[in-house]
Amino acid sequence: MEHGLARRTLLVGAAAAGAGMVWGVAGKAAADGRGGPVAQGAVDAEVARLERGLIALRRDIHRHPETPGQERRTAALVARELRAAGLSVTTGVGGHGVVGVLRGSRPGRTVAYRADMDAVPPKDIVGGGAAPAHVCGHDLHTTVALGVARVLARLRRQLSGTVVFLFQPAEEALAGARALIDAGVLERTGVEEIHALHCGPFPVGQFAVTPGYGLPGQDRAEVTLSGPDAPDSARRLAAEIGALATVAPPQTPADLERMVADVQTPGGPLARFVAVRARAQEATVSVSYRCWPQERYVEVREDVRRLATSYAGAGVSFPAEPFPAMVCPERDARTLARHLRRALGRNAVTELHAAFPFNGEDFALYLDRVPGTYTFLGVRAPGAPITSSYPHYPDFAPDERAIGMGVRAMGGWIAARTHASGPPMASRERPAF
């Protein structure tokens, strides 16, 4: 399996793309002579003016959930809002993706900000659901991104460089990022780095950075057995493969609380893990698993093969290479943490020392091509149960104060990044499987 693309870290000085850009991006320019970055106080003042409207916007999106690949109404709303803010807008990118380009009045770098728009399908809601629902926070992510676009558009005269807003479809299906990348959005806009927020089970107003961590990828296997006792063999094999797991899915709110504490514990029980689901159906065993670090896919595949081939006539296949883990470069995440502490206060940031075992993210595909950061935005209201802030639970209900906090944080951060210049950092290669 070939992995020709490297994970790169954030402050790379080289340009990412050549001429022929489709979406009207301003050319890159040297930093010499530019003024200072947009002041955080100016961002905060604009957020205060817009916050009530943003909450209303989020509620509108929330009332109209659309499943992966069906985000027509949401995409139209996003395009309308971006145009009203004065951005150049392209729709229908990679399906229902929307790209908005904001050019500042000063020379600088080209930085992307990504938001996902789709809702959770009923089958992916914990315990099952009757209809699609925004129980992963994508309605809030979209609103935060629109808020950042509005704020920075209002501050265009002080803004350096270019901001490319990517409103992505089909994240829940792990298909939207690939669609936008295949449409050439990164190359054609000349994106040099990319950033994103995701709702997380942390106190509202707190941001969780992920230096050296992120979210695991996923691998799948199919095992077929033969013979008259194949169904019994499949059930036994499923149990044996399931026993490879070092961590079990949370069953109670107390389990969720423990997991959230564990990911914030240096050297804790989730610093390395294997999470496995193995299901027997007739003579077939379907296997899905995640692991950390992602290099462990090699050993897990070997273990699956070893267990399967102990049954006569068993056939093992891995339909595709593993979906990559999302790994946030350590130095980049710490740069973001320092920025957020300066802008929002020292208590505004916590640090994760492990990855959540049961969640994935196709933002990994962007980070395989350009450097960037991915940060959890705390949305847990004081005194609220943890299921109200943990994605995919049916009672997911984020504290809407997080919207303004997310816009403040990302508005200031993106403005700082378009203004930034710095030496190249070391690259991080993806492992081969």
C-alpha positions as CSV (number, residue, x, y, z in Angstrom):
1,M,0.0,0.0,0.0
2,E,1.4,3.3,-1.0
3,H,1.4,6.4,1.2
4,G,3.1,9.1,-0.9
5,L,1.9,12.1,1.2
6,A,3.5,13.2,4.4
7,R,1.9,14.8,7.4
8,R,3.4,18.2,7.7
9,T,3.6,20.6,10.6
10,L,2.2,24.1,10.8
11,L,4.6,26.9,10.2
12,V,5.8,25.8,6.8
13,G,7.2,28.7,4.8
14,A,6.9,27.3,1.3
15,A,3.8,28.0,-0.8
16,A,1.4,25.1,-1.3
17,A,0.2,25.6,-4.9
18,G,0.9,27.3,-8.1
19,A,-1.0,29.6,-10.5
20,G,-4.4,28.8,-12.1
21,M,-6.4,29.0,-8.9
22,V,-10.2,28.7,-9.5
23,W,-11.7,30.5,-6.5
24,G,-10.0,33.9,-6.9
25,V,-7.4,33.6,-4.1
26,A,-5.0,36.5,-3.8
27,G,-1.3,35.7,-4.5
28,K,1.0,35.1,-1.6
29,A,3.3,37.9,-0.6
30,A,6.2,38.4,1.7
31,A,5.6,39.5,5.2
32,D,7.8,42.6,4.9
33,G,6.0,45.8,5.5
34,R,2.7,44.4,6.7
35,G,1.1,45.7,9.9
36,G,0.3,43.7,13.0
37,P,-2.4,41.0,13.1
38,V,-6.1,41.7,13.8
39,A,-6.4,42.5,17.5
40,Q,-8.3,40.0,19.6
41,G,-10.2,42.9,21.2
42,A,-11.5,43.8,17.7
43,V,-12.6,40.2,17.2
44,D,-14.3,40.1,20.5
45,A,-16.2,43.3,19.9
46,E,-17.6,42.0,16.6
47,V,-18.6,38.7,18.1
48,A,-20.6,40.6,20.8
49,R,-22.5,42.3,18.1
50,L,-23.2,39.1,16.2
51,E,-23.7,36.5,18.9
52,R,-27.5,36.6,19.2
53,G,-28.0,36.3,15.5
54,L,-25.5,33.4,15.3
55,I,-27.5,31.5,18.0
56,A,-30.7,32.0,15.9
57,L,-28.8,30.8,12.8
58,R,-27.7,27.6,14.6
59,R,-31.2,26.9,15.8
60,D,-32.4,27.2,12.2
61,I,-29.8,24.7,11.0
62,H,-30.6,22.4,13.9
63,R,-34.3,22.2,12.9
64,H,-33.4,21.0,9.4
65,P,-30.9,18.1,9.8
66,E,-29.7,16.6,6.5
67,T,-27.9,13.3,6.2
68,P,-24.5,12.8,4.6
69,G,-24.6,13.8,0.9
70,Q,-28.0,15.5,1.2
71,E,-27.1,18.9,2.7
72,R,-28.9,21.0,0.0
73,R,-30.7,23.3,2.4
74,T,-27.7,23.8,4.7
75,A,-25.4,24.5,1.8
76,A,-27.8,27.1,0.3
77,L,-28.0,28.8,3.7
78,V,-24.2,28.8,4.0
79,A,-23.7,30.2,0.5
80,R,-26.3,33.0,1.2
81,E,-24.6,34.0,4.5
82,L,-21.2,34.0,2.9
83,R,-22.3,36.1,0.0
84,A,-24.0,38.5,2.3
85,A,-20.7,38.9,4.2
86,G,-18.9,39.8,0.9
87,L,-17.0,36.6,0.3
88,S,-16.4,35.0,-3.1
89,V,-18.5,31.8,-3.0
90,T,-18.4,28.5,-5.0
91,T,-21.1,25.9,-4.5
92,G,-21.5,22.2,-5.5
93,V,-17.9,21.4,-4.6
94,G,-17.5,17.7,-4.0
95,G,-21.3,17.3,-3.8
96,H,-22.9,19.9,-1.7
97,G,-19.7,21.5,-0.5
98,V,-19.4,25.3,-0.3
99,V,-16.1,27.2,-0.6
100,G,-16.0,30.8,0.6
101,V,-12.9,33.0,0.0
102,L,-12.1,36.1,2.0
103,R,-9.2,38.2,0.9
104,G,-7.7,40.6,3.4
105,S,-6.4,44.1,2.6
106,R,-2.8,43.2,3.5
107,P,-0.5,40.6,2.1
108,G,-0.2,37.4,4.0
109,R,-0.7,33.6,3.9
110,T,-3.6,31.5,2.7
111,V,-5.2,29.6,5.6
112,A,-8.3,27.3,5.5
113,Y,-11.0,26.8,8.1
114,R,-13.2,23.7,7.7
115,A,-16.7,23.1,9.1
116,D,-18.9,20.0,8.5
117,M,-22.6,20.4,7.7
118,D,-24.3,17.0,7.8
119,A,-26.4,15.5,10.5
120,V,-26.1,12.0,12.1
121,P,-28.2,9.3,10.4
122,P,-30.6,7.4,12.7
123,K,-28.5,4.2,12.7
124,D,-25.5,6.1,14.1
125,I,-27.3,7.7,17.0
126,V,-26.5,5.8,20.2
127,G,-29.4,3.4,20.8
128,G,-30.8,4.2,17.4
129,G,-33.0,7.1,16.3
130,A,-36.2,7.7,14.4
131,A,-34.8,10.4,12.2
132,P,-31.6,12.2,11.4
133,A,-30.5,14.7,14.0
134,H,-27.8,17.2,14.7
135,V,-26.4,15.2,17.7
136,C,-22.7,15.6,16.7
137,G,-22.6,19.4,16.7
138,H,-22.2,20.0,13.0
139,D,-24.9,22.7,13.2
140,L,-22.8,24.4,15.7
141,H,-19.6,23.9,13.7
142,T,-21.2,25.4,10.7
143,T,-22.4,28.4,12.7
144,V,-19.0,29.0,14.2
145,A,-17.4,29.0,10.8
146,L,-20.0,31.4,9.5
147,G,-19.4,33.6,12.5
148,V,-15.6,33.6,11.8
149,A,-16.3,34.6,8.2
150,R,-18.6,37.4,9.2
151,V,-16.2,38.8,11.9
152,L,-13.1,38.7,9.7
153,A,-15.0,40.2,6.8
154,R,-16.0,43.1,9.0
155,L,-12.3,43.4,9.9
156,R,-11.0,43.0,6.3
157,R,-9.1,46.2,6.4
158,Q,-6.9,44.9,9.2
159,L,-6.8,41.3,7.9
160,S,-3.6,39.9,6.3
161,G,-3.7,37.2,3.6
162,T,-6.6,35.0,2.5
163,V,-9.0,32.8,4.5
164,V,-10.6,29.9,2.6
165,F,-13.7,28.5,4.3
166,L,-14.5,24.9,3.5
167,F,-18.1,23.9,4.4
168,Q,-17.9,20.1,3.9
169,P,-20.6,17.6,3.3
170,A,-20.7,13.9,4.3
171,E,-18.3,13.9,7.3
172,E,-20.4,11.3,9.1
173,A,-19.8,9.0,6.1
174,L,-16.1,9.8,6.1
175,A,-16.5,10.8,2.4
176,G,-16.8,14.6,2.3
177,A,-13.1,15.5,2.9
178,R,-12.1,13.1,0.1
179,A,-14.6,14.7,-2.2
180,L,-13.4,18.2,-1.6
181,I,-9.7,17.1,-1.9
182,D,-10.5,15.2,-5.1
183,A,-12.2,18.4,-6.5
184,G,-8.8,20.1,-6.1
185,V,-9.9,22.6,-3.4
186,L,-6.6,22.7,-1.6
187,E,-4.4,23.1,-4.6
188,R,-6.7,25.6,-6.4
189,T,-7.0,27.9,-3.5
190,G,-3.3,27.6,-2.5
191,V,-4.1,26.5,1.1
192,E,-1.0,26.5,3.3
193,E,-2.6,25.2,6.5
194,I,-6.0,24.2,7.7
195,H,-7.9,24.3,11.1
196,A,-11.1,23.1,12.6
197,L,-13.1,22.8,15.8
198,H,-15.3,20.0,17.0
199,C,-17.8,19.9,19.9
200,G,-16.4,18.0,22.9
201,P,-17.5,16.9,26.4
202,F,-15.6,19.6,28.2
203,P,-16.9,22.6,30.2
204,V,-18.3,25.3,28.0
205,G,-15.6,27.9,27.4
206,Q,-12.8,25.4,27.6
207,F,-10.7,24.3,24.5
208,A,-9.0,20.9,24.4
209,V,-5.9,20.8,22.3
210,T,-4.4,17.5,21.0
211,P,-0.6,17.7,20.7
212,G,0.6,14.5,19.1
213,Y,-2.9,13.0,19.3
214,G,-6.2,13.4,17.6
215,L,-8.6,10.6,16.7
216,P,-8.0,7.1,15.5
217,G,-8.7,5.8,12.0
218,Q,-10.4,2.6,11.2
219,D,-9.7,-0.7,9.6
220,R,-12.1,-3.5,8.5
221,A,-11.7,-7.2,7.8
222,E,-14.0,-10.0,6.5
223,V,-13.4,-13.7,7.4
224,T,-15.3,-16.5,5.6
225,L,-15.4,-20.0,7.0
226,S,-16.5,-23.2,5.3
227,G,-17.8,-26.6,6.3
228,P,-21.0,-27.8,8.0
229,D,-20.0,-26.2,11.4
230,A,-19.1,-22.9,9.8
231,P,-21.8,-20.8,11.7
232,D,-20.5,-22.2,15.1
233,S,-16.9,-21.6,14.1
234,A,-17.8,-18.0,13.0
235,R,-19.3,-17.3,16.5
236,R,-16.3,-18.7,18.2
237,L,-13.9,-16.7,16.0
238,A,-15.9,-13.5,16.5
239,A,-15.4,-13.9,20.3
240,E,-11.7,-14.6,19.9
241,I,-11.2,-11.6,17.7
242,G,-13.3,-9.4,20.0
243,A,-11.0,-10.4,22.8
244,L,-8.1,-8.5,21.1
245,A,-9.8,-5.3,22.4
246,T,-8.0,-3.5,25.2
247,V,-10.9,-1.0,25.7
248,A,-14.7,-1.5,25.7
249,P,-17.3,0.9,24.5
250,P,-18.8,3.0,27.4
251,Q,-22.1,1.6,28.7
252,T,-23.0,4.2,31.3
253,P,-22.5,7.9,32.0
254,A,-19.9,7.0,34.6
255,D,-18.0,5.1,31.8
256,L,-18.1,8.3,29.7
257,E,-16.8,10.4,32.6
258,R,-14.0,8.0,33.1
259,M,-13.0,8.1,29.5
260,V,-13.0,11.9,29.3
261,A,-10.7,11.9,32.4
262,D,-8.5,9.2,30.9
263,V,-7.8,11.2,27.7
264,Q,-6.5,14.1,29.9
265,T,-4.2,11.8,31.9
266,P,-0.5,11.7,30.8
267,G,0.5,8.1,30.3
268,G,-3.1,7.0,31.1
269,P,-4.9,3.8,30.0
270,L,-5.8,5.2,26.6
271,A,-2.3,6.2,25.5
272,R,-2.4,2.9,23.6
273,F,-5.5,0.9,22.8
274,V,-7.3,-1.5,20.4
275,A,-11.1,-1.1,20.1
276,V,-12.7,-4.0,18.2
277,R,-16.1,-5.0,17.0
278,A,-16.5,-8.5,15.5
279,R,-19.9,-9.8,14.4
280,A,-20.7,-13.3,13.2
281,Q,-23.4,-13.8,10.6
282,E,-23.8,-17.3,9.2
283,A,-20.4,-18.3,8.0
284,T,-18.9,-14.8,7.9
285,V,-17.2,-12.7,10.6
286,S,-17.2,-8.9,10.0
287,V,-14.5,-7.0,11.9
288,S,-14.1,-3.3,12.5
289,Y,-11.5,-1.9,14.7
290,R,-9.6,1.2,15.7
291,C,-6.2,1.4,17.4
292,W,-3.7,3.9,18.7
293,P,-1.1,4.6,17.6
294,Q,-2.1,3.8,14.1
295,E,1.1,1.8,13.5
296,R,-0.6,-0.9,15.5
297,Y,-2.8,-1.8,12.5
298,V,0.0,-4.0,11.3
299,E,0.0,-6.1,14.5
300,V,-3.8,-6.2,14.7
301,R,-4.0,-7.4,11.1
302,E,-1.5,-10.1,11.9
303,D,-3.5,-11.1,15.0
304,V,-6.7,-11.3,13.0
305,R,-5.0,-13.5,10.3
306,R,-3.5,-15.7,13.0
307,L,-6.8,-16.3,14.7
308,A,-8.7,-16.9,11.5
309,T,-6.2,-19.3,9.9
310,S,-6.5,-21.5,13.0
311,Y,-9.8,-22.6,11.4
312,A,-9.4,-24.9,8.4
313,G,-10.5,-23.3,5.2
314,A,-10.9,-19.8,6.5
315,G,-10.4,-16.9,4.1
316,V,-9.3,-13.5,5.4
317,S,-9.6,-10.2,3.4
318,F,-9.0,-6.6,4.2
319,P,-11.1,-4.7,1.7
320,A,-9.1,-1.5,1.8
321,E,-6.1,0.1,3.5
322,P,-7.0,1.5,6.9
323,F,-8.7,4.9,7.0
324,P,-5.9,7.1,8.5
325,A,-5.8,8.4,12.0
326,M,-6.0,12.1,12.5
327,V,-2.8,13.1,14.2
328,C,-2.3,16.7,15.2
329,P,1.4,17.7,15.1
330,E,2.6,18.4,18.7
331,R,4.3,21.7,18.1
332,D,1.4,23.1,16.2
333,A,-1.1,22.2,18.9
334,R,1.1,23.8,21.5
335,T,1.4,27.0,19.4
336,L,-2.4,27.1,19.3
337,A,-2.6,26.5,23.1
338,R,-0.3,29.4,23.8
339,H,-2.4,31.6,21.5
340,L,-5.7,30.7,23.2
341,R,-4.3,31.2,26.7
342,R,-3.1,34.7,25.8
343,A,-6.4,35.5,24.1
344,L,-8.9,33.8,26.4
345,G,-7.1,33.2,29.7
346,R,-4.9,30.4,31.1
347,N,-7.9,28.3,32.3
348,A,-9.4,28.3,28.8
349,V,-7.2,25.4,27.6
350,T,-6.8,21.8,28.6
351,E,-4.5,19.3,26.9
352,L,-5.4,15.8,25.7
353,H,-2.8,13.0,26.2
354,A,-4.7,10.3,24.4
355,A,-7.3,9.8,21.6
356,F,-11.0,9.0,22.1
357,P,-11.1,5.3,21.1
358,F,-14.5,5.2,19.4
359,N,-14.6,8.3,17.2
360,G,-13.0,9.0,13.8
361,E,-12.6,12.1,11.6
362,D,-12.1,12.6,7.9
363,F,-10.2,15.8,8.8
364,A,-7.3,13.4,8.9
365,L,-7.2,13.5,5.1
366,Y,-6.6,17.3,5.1
367,L,-3.8,16.9,7.6
368,D,-2.2,14.3,5.4
369,R,-1.7,17.1,2.8
370,V,-1.3,20.4,4.6
371,P,-0.4,21.1,8.3
372,G,-3.0,22.3,10.7
373,T,-4.8,21.9,14.0
374,Y,-8.0,20.3,15.3
375,T,-9.4,21.4,18.6
376,F,-12.3,20.3,20.8
377,L,-14.7,23.1,21.8
378,G,-16.2,22.5,25.2
379,V,-20.0,22.5,25.0
380,R,-21.0,21.0,28.4
381,A,-23.3,23.3,30.4
382,P,-22.7,23.5,34.1
383,G,-24.4,20.7,35.9
384,A,-25.5,19.0,32.7
385,P,-25.1,15.2,32.2
386,I,-22.1,14.2,30.1
387,T,-24.3,12.6,27.5
388,S,-25.6,16.2,26.7
389,S,-22.1,17.1,25.4
390,Y,-20.8,13.8,24.0
391,P,-21.5,13.4,20.3
392,H,-24.0,10.9,18.9
393,Y,-26.0,10.6,22.2
394,P,-29.7,11.3,21.7
395,D,-29.8,13.9,24.4
396,F,-26.8,15.8,22.9
397,A,-27.6,19.5,23.7
398,P,-24.6,21.8,23.5
399,D,-24.5,25.0,25.6
400,E,-25.1,27.7,22.9
401,R,-22.7,30.0,24.7
402,A,-20.0,27.9,23.0
403,I,-20.8,29.5,19.7
404,G,-19.5,32.9,20.6
405,M,-16.6,31.4,22.4
406,G,-15.7,29.3,19.3
407,V,-15.9,32.4,17.0
408,R,-13.7,34.4,19.4
409,A,-11.1,31.7,19.5
410,M,-11.0,30.8,15.9
411,G,-11.5,34.3,14.6
412,G,-8.4,35.5,16.4
413,W,-6.4,32.3,15.6
414,I,-7.1,32.4,11.9
415,A,-6.3,36.1,11.7
416,A,-3.0,35.4,13.5
417,R,-2.2,32.5,11.1
418,T,-2.8,34.5,7.9
419,H,-0.5,37.1,9.3
420,A,2.2,34.6,10.6
421,S,5.5,33.8,9.1
422,G,8.0,31.3,10.4
423,P,10.6,28.7,9.6
424,P,9.7,25.2,8.3
425,M,9.0,22.6,10.8
426,A,9.9,18.9,10.7
427,S,7.5,16.7,8.7
428,R,5.8,13.6,10.1
429,E,5.5,10.7,7.7
430,R,2.4,8.4,7.6
431,P,3.2,4.8,8.4
432,A,3.0,2.1,5.8
433,F,0.7,-0.9,6.4
